[in-house]
């Protein structure tokens, strides 16, 4: 089974951030414990004093030196990021696969007048889940059949109910793009400090966020080949980046995305 951990950067309001990013990490279940141990070792390396060790890796706090990460120098924080990205690449071969969708909020609300922020999140979520299901279908054709389960960090109760309703609807009628054949159950919710997979999803969404919002693609380039991609040997759409999608009309952001994932 593949576990899809979902996190986001940005907000869903009509004001606020320009974009909403949903990032996700699909982890093969057999590697869950290995990942948990590897992340624990990384935290222990930089925080040998258990009393000062943060309970989880939160990428925006790591970069800014907020909270427990204030104890690290700038070079140590960038070293931490480098080792975290290297860890993901070590797990890359069909054991950890990344996905992200970026929605330009102004353009989406213009096309959907009267829609709520929860509706925006649900639309982006549907896009993300369809990409995960496409990945599972391709793995089936390659001889590696597997089902998928979605795990998210709990948000407000209204949105959590909306996401569960979305997945149940996908089971009945499919996503807007295709029938959903490999994702089972509804959405499960865990706190991020309880889940190593959610911390990887945080890294994914943060790396994409830095790319689109700040023009800083250093993290994204380190993770580039962890994103889902059509095999170069495929007879159709060889090399296409299924793991990254930009939905919007901002030419600067589109260029930032295509510069990395091209």
Secondary structure as GFF3:
##gff-version 3
##sequence-region A 1 262
A	DSSP	beta_strand	2	9	.	.	.	ID=ss1
A	DSSP	beta_strand	19	28	.	.	.	ID=ss2
A	DSSP	three_ten_helix	29	31	.	.	.	ID=ss3
A	DSSP	alpha_helix	32	46	.	.	.	ID=ss4
A	DSSP	three_ten_helix	50	52	.	.	.	ID=ss5
A	DSSP	alpha_helix	59	64	.	.	.	ID=ss6
A	DSSP	three_ten_helix	67	71	.	.	.	ID=ss7
A	DSSP	alpha_helix	74	90	.	.	.	ID=ss8
A	DSSP	beta_strand	96	104	.	.	.	ID=ss9
A	DSSP	alpha_helix	105	111	.	.	.	ID=ss10
A	DSSP	alpha_helix	117	141	.	.	.	ID=ss11
A	DSSP	beta_strand	148	152	.	.	.	ID=ss12
A	DSSP	alpha_helix	157	173	.	.	.	ID=ss13
A	DSSP	beta_strand	183	189	.	.	.	ID=ss14
A	DSSP	three_ten_helix	192	194	.	.	.	ID=ss15
A	DSSP	alpha_helix	196	214	.	.	.	ID=ss16
A	DSSP	alpha_helix	218	223	.	.	.	ID=ss17
A	DSSP	three_ten_helix	224	226	.	.	.	ID=ss18
A	DSSP	beta_strand	244	247	.	.	.	ID=ss19
A	DSSP	alpha_helix	251	260	.	.	.	ID=ss20
###
